[in-house]
Amino acid sequence: PWVQRSQQDHASLQGITAILGMEACTEEDKSMALHAQKSRSSQVTRGSWDLRRTSRDSSSFCQCECLSVWSGANNHLEGGGARGAADRQLRGPPRRTGQPRVTLLPTPNGSGLSQEFESHWPEIPERSPCVAGVIPVIYYSVLLGLGLPVSLLTTVALARLATRTRKPSYYYLLALTASDIITQVVIVFAGFLLQGAVLARQVPQAVVRTANILEFAANHASVWIAILLTVDRYSALCHPLHHRAASSPGRTRRAIAAVLSAALLTGIPFYWWLDVWRDADPPSTMDEVLKWAHCLTVYFIPCGVFLVTNSAIIHRLRRTGQPRVGKSTAILLGVTTLFTLLWAPRVSVMLYHMYVAPVHRDWRVHLALDVANMVAMLNTAVNFGLYCFVSKTFRATVRQVIQDAYLPCTLASQPEGMAVKPVMEPPGLPKGAEV
């Protein structure tokens, strides 16, 4: 009977080993398993274990593991001394009593890869970390919170000046400010903040590609309207008679409409623009064409036009002997210089990404592109300060716009009978006299 019971216990232990799928460690585990089996014999039925009770009790869990270890150790002992020694050497040092056995699962981020992942993960390069952290999110939030109201104020002031003076330069500056507002909404808010920070780039691909069209169209419109302003100033200074005969508000508006339409059309090919943050593969022909088209249409060709026209304007002013530069010319030189300086880092990093080290692999290029984008987007909010610094007329118009916006709020907040008169009577006039 004792031999039969031992065989039944041994068969039950082997069944539990098959269920739990664990291996033995040492001969010490075998003795622990036998001791646990004898001390908890009340839980043993004839030839089987109550697995439901075992899975609910934490102490029974350790017991089941030890029993499964025992079965594996028995199999190793039956395999011979040399084989058991080799297996013990592979298994490592024995475990302590009471510690559950831990099975390490293969992970792609580990220092060593299992054979299951060996054929997949080495082909995917390691992603470069975002060193900047939350700094871009804070920067773009501040830029949008300050830049958008300032741009709206600039739009109202320039609209008043354009209506009052009917000068083409004010129409071009108004269109330039409107393009900056579109850039702030589409790129800064929808691109960097909403898509990048809030949604973590978990956006449908069709939505991302459609947003690419609007982003590049806004960039093209802003830069090309600055080219129109440069050509207009060049024509006014170098060919004044032709400029007076040809310039008109209607022609200026048609030129602006043509530039905006062309900007929208040229943004359509960028529907296939690849995301540089996830572009792990070498650039394809389409990718190189789009990136070079972006660099040419947004930076190199406009900067070439700025350089030629501004050089001709400065040479004309020196030849005529004018001691001072006009306000419109100073604004033009400031706008083009700021654009050239603020957009240079982005174009440089873009070319470096294509031919030297991609953003996806090198954290330094990743950081450089973050900083370059922040500097480039600063160009959408600095023109207001330039206009206020150069033009006294613009400062007076902005002050008037703020006062006109503040006066209705003041009148609405006052009680009835305390309203301020819209026209003040001049001093020294008697009562009842008409002005």
Secondary structure, 3 states (H helix, E strand, C coil): CHHHHHHHHHHHHHHHHHHHCCCCCCHHHHHHHHHHHHHCHHHEECCEECHHHHHHCHHHHHHHHHHHHHHHHHHHHHCCHHHHHHHHHHHCCCCCCCCCCCCCCCCCCCCCCCCCCCCCHHHCCCCCCCCCCCHHHHHHHHHHHHHHHHHHHHHHHHHHHHHHHCCHHHHHHHHHHHHHHHHHHHHHHHHHHHHHHHCCCCCCHHHHHHHHHHHHHHHHHHHHHHHHHHHHHHHHHHCHHHHHHHCCHHHHHHHHHHHHHHHHHHHHHHHHCCCCCCCCCCCCHHHHHHHHHHHHHHHHHHHHHHHHHHHHHHHHHHHHCCCCCCHHHHHHHHHHHHHHHHHHHHHHHHHHHHHCCCCCCCHHHHHHHHHHHHHHHHHHCCHHHHHHHHCHHHHHHHHHHHHHHHHHHHHHHCCCCCCCCCCCCCCCCCCCCCC
